[in-house]
Amino acid sequence: MKSLTFVVAALVTRALAHGGVVSYTIDGTTYAGWQPYNSPTGQSTIERPYSSYDPILSVSAATFSCNNNGASGAGQKSATVRAGASITAKWSQWTHAQGPSIVYMAKCPSTCTSANSNSLSWFKIYEHGLLSGNLPNGAWGTGEVLKTLTVTSTIPASLAAGEYLIRHELLAVHQANTPQFYPECAQLIVTGGGGKTPAGQYLVKFPGGYSASDPSININIYSAEAANTTTYKVPGPPVWNGQ
């Protein structure tokens, strides 16, 4: 009876959770991701380990970079990918239709397995914010995830070869002035490319790259003003397009 109660409780917890990345398709090859509700023992994946599908509620949380303590996993792998290739992150589930979807990368100083994600400098390669309509009822990047459970982005073709973390983030803004962040990371070895790296204005640290007072984060999409607002600035630096 005790074991049955534990299983039921675990399933209920998972059902109430919001979502996380569980696999990646990179240039046509699919890689299994981390499974947070399975035992970590024996898991070997390109994704950094994380504990649950629940949100991070503070931009200053120590877990903000990759939804963990910043370290790689015991069975950590990296996927080799050519610069210019596409990468699709697949979510287990997702429940929120309002907010942006964002993808960042960060160059590791040597191997990514030895790098702490909190110490890296991140640059944005993709963002989908408010795509059409107004803030409360419009089409959002996270609404697209709700339909397909995927986000597909492209690694800049000019990016310098080397080891990188890629960070997929969903920001849910469906609760007034209570943002919910869902970041997960995976390790890549980028080949080819044009030897370019982004300049300082494109780089941020996590935590530290966002402010709780940012109007795109501390936002009430149900206010009277929001009903007449059809633009939204996605938090963070501008997208680096490889130039």
Summary of the structure (lengths in Angstrom):
residues: 243
radius of gyration: 17.8
end to end distance: 61.0
largest distance: 61.0
contacts: 795
relative contact order: 0.20
helix: 14%
strand: 30%
